[in-house]
Amino acid sequence: KKPEAGTKRQASDNRAWFGMKPKKEKGLDAVREKVDSVVGKMESPKDPEAEAAAEERRQVRYHSLDALYRKELADHISSKRLVIILVIVAALSIASVYGALTGIKSAMDAAASGKGDSFDTTFMFLKLYTTSGNSIPSYMSLIALIGPFIGLILGFDAINSEKSNGTLNRLVSQPIYRDSIIVGKFLASATLITVMVFATGIAVGAAGFLFSGIKPDGEQIARVLIYLIYTIVYICFWLAMSMLFSVFTRHAATSALASIALWLFFAIFMSLLAGIIADGVYPVSTEYQQAVNALKNANLNTGLNRISPYYLYSEAASIIMNPAARAINAVSYAQLVGAISGYLSLGQSLLLVWPHLVGLLALTFVSFEISYVGFMRQEIRGN
């Protein structure tokens, strides 16, 4: 009997009764079948042997990195170079505290006697880090200039000394991952830098409090801690740069000289070169040129100087440690008209300098990544 037409099921029966192939349905049923197949694949049991092997590799990587990190940290602690670093850091801290206290006392006495400008007693705790006196630079200036030497001392012979001593080939012959060697060296040195920076920063604040009775508030403590974080990143950049030279040079003396030359260029000659280029593009030798090109000259000079990590760090530190600083670029007279004098909050100061932290982190990452790739591709032979 011929089935009656009506539903889709009946239409399919009609096609079968006349000897025709049933029409495949499309739509939700097809989508449902595909979803069920994908879910079935996802829920299929994984190979336990493959999971165990992957877990074993992760454990080996972790334990090898941990062992190398502890070894490098112990080598740094027991080395003579740590004594040199501690002497430099202690002398830097004592000199900066003495200069800050004498500078603050001289400024307050001059203001009280009417022989000098009025002394701002706001944010006195921050002045322990930013004030200089008796021809002694401030702690902030000293750490910006001398701090890179800590990173250079820790990293200039990280790899090439291992090659010269013949210990690197024995190290890579052990059942460890090769990248754990350079990562462990960097992390151990970065840990030592972090401890020293926080120790000196806290010691300067504590000494200033004991000898002067200056009490900090919460915002000033937060500013000091953020400033110390910037300092750690800044010194770690020089650590990564010195390790880069250590990877690509054969002798430790060569990498040390290259690192010091780069530091001298960024700290001294970069500002001179930026000034020459800015004066050449926007000259300001005459009064008319000064009126027309002064702002453009200053902006170009600042932009070129920001290529230097030394300038990036110094500019960020000055904004964080000086709440009265309200701008990082050149300001025209028209912008100053109607401006209200005051202090920036911590959040507003961070809005000005967070690109500096990103820039320093990017420079550190790029330097370490180049040294990492170069080390992984090098052929290591026994002596």
C-alpha positions as CSV (number, residue, x, y, z in Angstrom):
1,K,0.0,0.0,0.0
2,K,1.3,3.4,-0.9
3,P,2.0,5.6,2.2
4,E,0.1,8.8,2.5
5,A,2.0,12.1,2.0
6,G,2.4,14.4,5.0
7,T,5.3,14.4,7.3
8,K,9.0,14.2,6.4
9,R,9.0,10.6,7.5
10,Q,6.2,9.8,5.2
11,A,7.9,11.7,2.3
12,S,11.0,9.5,2.9
13,D,8.8,6.3,2.8
14,N,7.2,7.5,-0.4
15,R,10.7,7.9,-2.0
16,A,11.6,4.4,-0.9
17,W,8.2,2.9,-2.2
18,F,9.0,4.4,-5.7
19,G,12.5,2.9,-5.6
20,M,14.3,6.3,-5.1
21,K,17.1,6.9,-2.6
22,P,16.0,8.6,0.6
23,K,16.9,12.3,0.7
24,K,19.5,13.1,3.4
25,E,18.3,15.6,5.9
26,K,20.4,18.7,6.5
27,G,20.2,21.2,9.3
28,L,20.2,20.6,13.0
29,D,20.7,16.8,12.7
30,A,23.9,17.2,10.7
31,V,25.3,19.8,13.0
32,R,24.4,17.6,16.0
33,E,26.3,14.7,14.4
34,K,29.4,16.9,13.9
35,V,29.3,18.2,17.4
36,D,29.0,14.7,18.8
37,S,32.0,13.5,16.8
38,V,34.1,16.4,18.0
39,V,33.1,15.9,21.7
40,G,33.8,12.2,21.4
41,K,37.3,12.9,20.2
42,M,37.9,15.4,23.0
43,E,36.5,13.0,25.6
44,S,38.5,10.1,24.3
45,P,41.0,8.8,26.9
46,K,44.6,10.0,26.4
47,D,47.5,7.7,26.3
48,P,48.8,7.3,29.8
49,E,52.3,6.6,28.7
50,A,52.5,9.9,26.8
51,E,51.2,11.8,29.8
52,A,53.7,10.1,32.0
53,A,56.6,10.9,29.6
54,A,55.5,14.6,29.4
55,E,55.2,14.9,33.2
56,E,58.7,13.3,33.5
57,R,60.1,15.9,31.1
58,R,58.5,18.7,33.1
59,Q,60.0,17.4,36.3
60,V,63.5,17.0,34.8
61,R,63.3,20.6,33.4
62,Y,62.2,22.0,36.7
63,H,64.8,20.1,38.8
64,S,67.6,20.9,36.4
65,L,66.8,24.6,36.4
66,D,66.4,24.6,40.2
67,A,69.8,22.8,40.7
68,L,71.6,25.2,38.3
69,Y,69.9,28.2,39.9
70,R,71.1,27.1,43.4
71,K,74.6,26.4,42.1
72,E,75.0,29.8,40.5
73,L,73.6,31.6,43.5
74,A,76.0,29.7,45.8
75,D,78.9,30.5,43.5
76,H,78.0,34.2,43.6
77,I,77.7,34.3,47.3
78,S,81.1,32.6,47.8
79,S,82.9,34.6,45.2
80,K,85.3,37.5,45.7
81,R,83.4,39.7,43.3
82,L,80.5,39.8,45.8
83,V,82.8,41.4,48.3
84,I,83.6,44.1,45.7
85,I,80.0,44.6,45.0
86,L,79.1,44.9,48.7
87,V,81.9,47.4,49.2
88,I,80.6,49.5,46.3
89,V,77.0,49.3,47.5
90,A,78.0,50.1,51.1
91,A,80.1,53.1,50.1
92,L,77.3,54.3,47.8
93,S,74.7,54.1,50.6
94,I,76.8,55.8,53.3
95,A,77.9,58.6,51.0
96,S,74.3,59.3,49.8
97,V,72.9,59.3,53.3
98,Y,75.6,61.7,54.5
99,G,75.1,64.0,51.5
100,A,71.3,64.0,51.8
101,L,71.4,64.8,55.5
102,T,73.9,67.6,55.2
103,G,72.1,69.0,52.1
104,I,68.8,69.0,53.9
105,K,70.3,70.7,56.9
106,S,72.1,73.3,54.9
107,A,68.9,74.2,52.9
108,M,66.8,74.4,56.1
109,D,69.4,76.7,57.8
110,A,69.6,78.9,54.7
111,A,65.8,79.2,54.5
112,A,65.5,80.0,58.3
113,S,68.2,82.7,58.1
114,G,66.7,84.3,54.9
115,K,69.9,83.7,52.9
116,G,68.3,81.1,50.6
117,D,65.0,80.2,49.0
118,S,62.2,78.8,51.0
119,F,62.5,75.1,51.8
120,D,59.6,72.8,51.0
121,T,59.1,70.4,53.9
122,T,56.5,68.3,52.0
123,F,57.6,64.7,51.1
124,M,60.7,65.0,53.4
125,F,61.3,61.3,53.3
126,L,61.8,61.3,49.6
127,K,64.4,64.0,49.9
128,L,66.7,61.4,51.6
129,Y,67.0,59.8,48.1
130,T,67.0,62.9,45.9
131,T,69.0,65.5,47.8
132,S,72.8,66.0,47.4
133,G,75.2,67.9,49.6
134,N,78.9,68.6,50.1
135,S,79.6,67.7,46.5
136,I,78.2,64.2,47.0
137,P,75.5,63.2,44.5
138,S,72.2,61.9,45.8
139,Y,71.4,58.2,46.1
140,M,69.2,58.4,43.0
141,S,72.1,59.9,40.9
142,L,74.6,57.4,42.3
143,I,72.5,54.3,41.6
144,A,71.8,55.5,38.1
145,L,75.5,55.9,37.3
146,I,77.1,53.1,39.4
147,G,74.2,50.6,39.4
148,P,74.9,49.2,35.9
149,F,78.4,48.1,37.2
150,I,76.6,45.6,39.5
151,G,74.9,44.0,36.5
152,L,78.1,44.1,34.4
153,I,80.2,42.5,37.1
154,L,77.7,39.6,37.6
155,G,77.3,38.8,33.9
156,F,80.3,39.8,31.8
157,D,81.9,36.3,32.1
158,A,78.8,34.1,32.7
159,I,79.3,31.9,29.6
160,N,82.7,32.6,28.1
161,S,84.5,31.8,31.4
162,E,82.8,28.4,31.5
163,K,84.1,27.8,28.0
164,S,87.6,29.0,28.8
165,N,87.7,26.8,31.9
166,G,86.4,23.8,30.0
167,T,83.5,23.3,32.4
168,L,80.7,24.1,30.0
169,N,81.1,21.0,27.9
170,R,81.0,18.8,31.0
171,L,77.9,20.8,32.2
172,V,75.9,20.2,28.9
173,S,76.9,16.6,29.0
174,Q,74.7,16.1,32.1
175,P,71.1,15.0,31.8
176,I,69.8,18.6,31.9
177,Y,68.2,20.9,29.4
178,R,70.6,23.2,27.8
179,D,68.5,26.4,28.2
180,S,68.5,25.8,32.0
181,I,72.1,26.8,32.1
182,I,71.7,30.4,30.8
183,V,68.2,30.8,32.4
184,G,69.6,29.7,35.8
185,K,72.6,32.1,35.5
186,F,70.3,35.0,34.8
187,L,67.8,34.2,37.5
188,A,70.5,33.7,40.1
189,S,72.2,37.1,39.3
190,A,68.7,38.8,39.1
191,T,67.9,37.5,42.6
192,L,71.2,38.8,44.0
193,I,70.5,42.2,42.4
194,T,67.0,42.3,43.8
195,V,68.2,41.5,47.4
196,M,71.0,44.2,47.2
197,V,68.7,46.9,45.8
198,F,66.0,46.4,48.4
199,A,68.6,46.1,51.1
200,T,70.3,49.4,50.2
201,G,67.0,51.2,49.6
202,I,65.6,50.2,52.9
203,A,69.0,50.9,54.7
204,V,69.1,54.5,53.3
205,G,65.5,55.2,54.5
206,A,66.2,53.6,57.9
207,A,69.4,55.5,58.4
208,G,67.7,58.8,57.4
209,F,64.9,58.1,59.9
210,L,67.3,57.3,62.7
211,F,69.6,60.3,62.2
212,S,67.0,62.9,61.3
213,G,63.7,61.6,62.7
214,I,61.9,62.0,59.3
215,K,58.8,59.7,59.3
216,P,57.4,58.5,56.0
217,D,53.7,58.1,55.2
218,G,52.1,55.4,53.1
219,E,52.4,57.2,49.8
220,Q,56.1,58.0,50.2
221,I,56.9,54.3,51.1
222,A,55.0,53.2,48.0
223,R,56.9,55.6,45.9
224,V,60.2,54.3,47.3
225,L,59.2,50.7,46.6
226,I,58.2,51.4,43.1
227,Y,61.4,53.3,42.5
228,L,63.4,50.3,43.7
229,I,61.5,48.0,41.3
230,Y,62.5,50.4,38.4
231,T,66.0,50.2,39.7
232,I,66.0,46.4,39.7
233,V,64.7,46.3,36.1
234,Y,67.3,48.9,35.1
235,I,70.2,46.9,36.5
236,C,68.8,43.6,35.1
237,F,69.0,45.2,31.6
238,W,72.7,45.6,32.1
239,L,73.0,42.1,33.4
240,A,71.3,40.8,30.2
241,M,73.5,43.0,28.0
242,S,76.7,41.8,29.7
243,M,75.5,38.1,29.3
244,L,74.8,38.8,25.6
245,F,78.5,39.9,25.1
246,S,79.6,36.9,27.2
247,V,77.8,34.6,24.8
248,F,79.2,36.1,21.6
249,T,82.7,36.8,22.7
250,R,85.5,34.3,23.5
251,H,87.3,36.1,26.3
252,A,85.9,37.6,29.5
253,A,88.0,40.8,29.0
254,T,86.5,41.4,25.6
255,S,82.9,41.2,26.9
256,A,83.8,43.4,29.9
257,L,85.3,46.1,27.7
258,A,82.3,45.9,25.3
259,S,79.8,46.2,28.1
260,I,81.7,49.2,29.7
261,A,81.9,50.9,26.3
262,L,78.2,50.6,25.8
263,W,77.5,51.9,29.2
264,L,79.7,55.0,28.6
265,F,78.0,55.6,25.3
266,F,74.5,55.6,26.8
267,A,75.5,57.4,30.0
268,I,77.6,60.2,28.5
269,F,77.8,60.3,24.7
270,M,74.2,59.7,23.9
271,S,73.1,63.0,25.3
272,L,75.8,64.8,23.3
273,L,74.8,63.0,20.1
274,A,71.2,63.8,20.7
275,G,71.9,67.5,21.2
276,I,74.0,67.6,18.0
277,I,71.3,66.0,15.9
278,A,68.6,68.2,17.4
279,D,70.6,71.3,16.8
280,G,71.2,70.2,13.2
281,V,67.6,69.5,12.4
282,Y,66.1,72.4,14.4
283,P,68.8,75.1,14.8
284,V,68.4,77.6,17.7
285,S,71.4,79.8,17.1
286,T,69.5,83.0,16.5
287,E,66.6,84.6,18.4
288,Y,64.2,83.9,15.5
289,Q,65.2,80.3,15.3
290,Q,64.8,80.0,19.1
291,A,61.3,81.4,18.9
292,V,60.4,79.0,16.0
293,N,62.4,75.8,16.8
294,A,62.9,75.8,20.5
295,L,60.0,73.5,21.3
296,K,60.7,71.2,18.4
297,N,64.4,71.1,19.3
298,A,63.6,70.1,22.9
299,N,61.1,67.4,21.9
300,L,63.6,65.9,19.3
301,N,66.4,66.0,21.9
302,T,64.2,64.2,24.5
303,G,63.0,61.6,22.0
304,L,66.5,60.7,20.9
305,N,67.7,60.5,24.5
306,R,64.9,58.1,25.4
307,I,66.7,55.5,23.3
308,S,69.2,55.3,26.1
309,P,68.1,53.1,29.1
310,Y,70.1,55.4,31.4
311,Y,67.9,58.4,30.3
312,L,64.7,56.3,30.6
313,Y,65.5,55.2,34.1
314,S,66.6,58.7,35.3
315,E,63.5,60.3,33.9
316,A,61.2,57.7,35.4
317,A,63.0,58.0,38.8
318,S,62.7,61.8,38.9
319,I,59.0,61.6,38.3
320,I,58.4,58.9,40.9
321,M,60.5,60.5,43.6
322,N,59.5,64.1,42.9
323,P,55.7,64.6,43.1
324,A,56.1,68.2,42.1
325,A,57.2,67.1,38.6
326,R,54.1,67.3,36.4
327,A,55.4,66.7,32.9
328,I,58.1,64.7,31.1
329,N,58.1,66.6,27.8
330,A,58.9,70.2,27.0
331,V,56.0,72.6,27.9
332,S,55.3,75.8,26.1
333,Y,54.4,79.0,27.7
334,A,50.8,78.8,26.4
335,Q,50.4,75.4,28.2
336,L,51.7,77.0,31.5
337,V,49.1,79.8,31.4
338,G,46.3,78.9,33.9
339,A,48.1,75.8,35.2
340,I,47.6,75.2,38.9
341,S,50.7,74.4,40.9
342,G,50.5,71.3,43.1
343,Y,51.7,67.8,43.6
344,L,50.8,64.7,41.5
345,S,49.3,61.7,43.3
346,L,51.1,58.4,43.0
347,G,48.6,57.2,40.4
348,Q,49.1,60.3,38.2
349,S,52.9,59.9,38.5
350,L,52.7,56.3,37.4
351,L,50.6,57.3,34.4
352,L,53.5,59.4,33.2
353,V,56.2,56.8,33.7
354,W,54.6,53.4,33.0
355,P,55.9,53.5,29.4
356,H,59.4,53.8,30.8
357,L,59.0,50.6,32.7
358,V,57.6,48.8,29.6
359,G,60.6,50.1,27.6
360,L,63.1,48.9,30.1
361,L,61.4,45.5,30.3
362,A,61.4,45.2,26.6
363,L,65.1,46.1,26.3
364,T,65.9,43.5,29.0
365,F,63.8,40.8,27.3
366,V,65.3,41.5,23.8
367,S,68.8,41.4,25.1
368,F,68.3,38.2,27.0
369,E,66.4,36.6,24.1
370,I,69.3,37.3,21.7
371,S,71.8,35.8,24.2
372,Y,69.4,32.8,24.7
373,V,69.1,32.1,21.0
374,G,72.8,32.5,20.4
375,F,73.7,30.2,23.3
376,M,71.2,27.5,22.1
377,R,72.7,27.6,18.6
378,Q,76.3,27.5,19.6
379,E,78.4,24.4,19.1
380,I,80.2,23.5,22.4
381,R,83.3,21.4,22.1
382,G,85.7,20.1,24.7
383,N,89.2,21.7,25.0
